[in-house]
Amino acid sequence: MADLQDDLHPAAEAGRVDEPYPEEAVVVGPEVYEPVSDPDDAPLTRARAVLAAHPVADGYSGLPQALRRLPWYDLDLGESSVDADVPRLRRGQVGAVFWSLHLPEGHDGDRAVGATLEQLDLAKAVVAAHAEGLRPARTAGQIVDARNCGRVAVLFGPAGAAALGDSLSVLRSLHALGLRVLTLAGVSWAGEAGLTRFGEEVVREMNRLGLVADLSHASTPTIRRVLALSKAPVMFTRSAARDLRPHPANLPDELLAEVGEAKGLCLVPLTAEQAGPTVRDVADHLDHIRTLAGPECVGLSGTYDTRSAHPRELRDTSCYPSLIAELLRRGWEEADVALLTWGNVQRVLRGADFTAHAAQQRRPPSTATIAELDG
């Protein structure tokens, strides 16, 4: 974990966050999209062509935890013990992936802080050991840079709220070490009753830092309060439509509509438990959420390497073109597919960074404690 100390004072990034959103200079390989006239071959061919220009930004992967169980692995050559190695990420045309730092049940307090740091240390070491295929990233611009260099961008998070140890200083340290997303659930200040005063201060400090709030598995009062309070877009890293599949992490229609109004992002997990046993079931959820929340508010969450069952057609990360082909068969416009796979995640990350820049001009780091606010 000594390597983590090097990141406590990261180098300043090039560019200014107060400039207008730049057009992304994405270098596209030889598979630039051309319309295809053969109706039998069109969907999968078109899917691969669209993904060549707008690859998948996968909102949730359990790979770090899965690798802890292996005595040896090589993600560059291929690793059959996991769902996502570099060759399959490339076949699936994945351009970016969020690596979960969530902990097993029972970790809280100081134990949760230490265990999250260990998870983060492992994740950073894995990326460093596979530098030919993977590259760490924190911002939308760094994701584009990684893609232009032929690497898959890896973002760290979500981590569980317990990782803070009820300390805003720990929150700032985790952000300095590379954490990008925090799940607001499972703690006293973000529970079934909603956010406490300290919980609201956590959200304000996350906005100031540029950390994205993840509201999957959060209670409805917490979701509604964060949607109202946060100045930056929020994400649901693993939530489908509850009206299609009753699961506690899935969202009812009224909440999906509220997510759309707040310009949040609902990332649909490709798991049988939450979305259904076939690729058509997953596409049904994407259709449903796009209709209710809008095309700017829906994305993809592979949820691979989490010990969850996946539809046979989506068994690992190489299978994303099959899902995109199904959407094209249903009449999705390529512009909406581009938002689904790539553009919506970019929007959320850019929004978080712009909000952070503005907030840092208005307020210093918060020194509030849970004892002062909730005691």
WORA-V975191 format. One record per backbone hydrogen bond with DSSP energy under -1.0 kcal/mol. NH is the residue of the N-H (numbers start at 1). CO is the residue of the C=O. If there is no record, write none. Layout:
nh=NH co=CO
nh=NH co=CO
This chain:
nh=4 co=1
nh=5 co=2
nh=6 co=3
nh=7 co=4
nh=8 co=5
nh=19 co=16
nh=26 co=24
nh=42 co=38
nh=45 co=41
nh=46 co=42
nh=47 co=43
nh=48 co=44
nh=49 co=45
nh=50 co=46
nh=51 co=47
nh=52 co=48
nh=53 co=49
nh=54 co=50
nh=56 co=93
nh=57 co=341
nh=58 co=96
nh=59 co=300
nh=61 co=98
nh=62 co=304
nh=66 co=62
nh=67 co=63
nh=68 co=64
nh=69 co=66
nh=70 co=67
nh=78 co=74
nh=82 co=79
nh=86 co=75
nh=89 co=85
nh=90 co=86
nh=91 co=87
nh=92 co=88
nh=93 co=90
nh=94 co=89
nh=95 co=56
nh=96 co=56
nh=97 co=153
nh=98 co=58
nh=99 co=155
nh=100 co=61
nh=101 co=158
nh=107 co=104
nh=111 co=108
nh=113 co=109
nh=114 co=110
nh=115 co=111
nh=116 co=112
nh=117 co=113
nh=118 co=114
nh=119 co=115
nh=120 co=116
nh=121 co=117
nh=122 co=118
nh=123 co=119
nh=124 co=120
nh=125 co=121
nh=126 co=122
nh=127 co=123
nh=128 co=124
nh=129 co=125
nh=133 co=130
nh=134 co=130
nh=135 co=152
nh=137 co=154
nh=143 co=139
nh=144 co=140
nh=145 co=141
nh=146 co=142
nh=147 co=143
nh=148 co=144
nh=149 co=145
nh=150 co=147
nh=151 co=146
nh=152 co=133
nh=153 co=95
nh=154 co=135
nh=155 co=97
nh=157 co=99
nh=159 co=181
nh=161 co=183
nh=163 co=160
nh=164 co=161
nh=165 co=162
nh=171 co=167
nh=172 co=168
nh=173 co=169
nh=174 co=170
nh=175 co=171
nh=176 co=172
nh=177 co=173
nh=178 co=175
nh=179 co=174
nh=180 co=156
nh=182 co=212
nh=183 co=159
nh=184 co=214
nh=185 co=183
nh=190 co=187
nh=191 co=194
nh=194 co=191
nh=196 co=189
nh=200 co=196
nh=201 co=197
nh=202 co=198
nh=203 co=199
nh=204 co=200
nh=205 co=201
nh=206 co=202
nh=207 co=203
nh=208 co=204
nh=209 co=205
nh=210 co=206
nh=211 co=206
nh=212 co=180
nh=214 co=182
nh=215 co=235
nh=218 co=215
nh=223 co=219
nh=224 co=220
nh=225 co=221
nh=226 co=222
nh=227 co=223
nh=228 co=224
nh=229 co=225
nh=230 co=226
nh=235 co=213
nh=236 co=265
nh=239 co=267
nh=242 co=251
nh=245 co=241
nh=250 co=247
nh=251 co=240
nh=256 co=252
nh=257 co=253
nh=258 co=254
nh=259 co=255
nh=260 co=256
nh=261 co=257
nh=262 co=258
nh=263 co=260
nh=264 co=259
nh=265 co=234
nh=266 co=297
nh=267 co=236
nh=268 co=299
nh=270 co=301
nh=272 co=309
nh=275 co=271
nh=276 co=271
nh=282 co=278
nh=283 co=279
nh=284 co=280
nh=285 co=281
nh=286 co=282
nh=287 co=283
nh=288 co=284
nh=289 co=285
nh=290 co=286
nh=291 co=287
nh=292 co=288
nh=293 co=289
nh=294 co=290
nh=297 co=294
nh=299 co=266
nh=301 co=268
nh=303 co=60
nh=314 co=311
nh=317 co=83
nh=319 co=316
nh=322 co=319
nh=323 co=319
nh=324 co=320
nh=325 co=321
nh=326 co=322
nh=327 co=323
nh=328 co=324
nh=329 co=325
nh=330 co=326
nh=331 co=328
nh=332 co=327
nh=337 co=333
nh=338 co=334
nh=339 co=335
nh=340 co=336
nh=341 co=337
nh=342 co=338
nh=343 co=338
nh=344 co=339
nh=346 co=342
nh=347 co=343
nh=348 co=344
nh=349 co=345
nh=350 co=346
nh=351 co=347
nh=352 co=348
nh=353 co=349
nh=354 co=350
nh=355 co=351
nh=356 co=352
nh=357 co=353
nh=358 co=354
nh=359 co=355
nh=360 co=356
nh=362 co=359
nh=363 co=359
nh=373 co=369
nh=374 co=370
